[in-house]
Amino acid sequence: MTLIGEKEWNQIHLFLDIMNLPHKEIGERTEKHIVLLYRSTQIHIVPGDDNILFVADVIEGVQETPELYRYLLTDAAKPFGNVSVNSGRIFISYSLPIGTLDFNIFATILFQFSMYADWLDDKVKKRFGGKRIADLLEEIRKEDNSRRRTIGFHPTE
């Protein structure tokens, strides 16, 4: 088995264009994947062996506790996707067989998966702390703005 072909990969790009979802392709060859933002989360679409994998970055910097694990396995559990916790980062993923790839299935799964990831990041942050992708992007934006130089005018605080 090999990674899905260019035909299927181009089809995924077409589906995202039809859905009018801004996205970016990152990496080359076996590292290639698509990244898009949905509300406060980031979704990766990764080619696999005869499948595509949806992966969402849910939270970073959360303390791993038995209570967090219990929450992820019970209250936050959905019949959709797998939850992974690694070094204070929470991810969810879902695998879609390439044989079932059509627009309606792709769009439905991407939408439901993205909504779940967006819901989960808010719930985990509120209860256990950590930072959502939106929080991390906001920190980067503020840092970039603080580094901008002004010419001839320096506001006082």
NORQUI-V154502 format. One line per field, one symbol per residue. phi: phi as a letter, one per 20 degrees, with the letter a starting at -180 (. if undefined). Layout:
BEGIN
phi: ???
END
This chain:
BEGIN
phi: .cfgefgfffffffgffffldfbcecnclfefbdcbdclecdddddfcembddecdeebcmeefcgffgfffecgefcfbnddccblmddccbbddfffdfbgffgfffgffffffffffffffffecnncfggffffffffffffefeddmbcfed
END
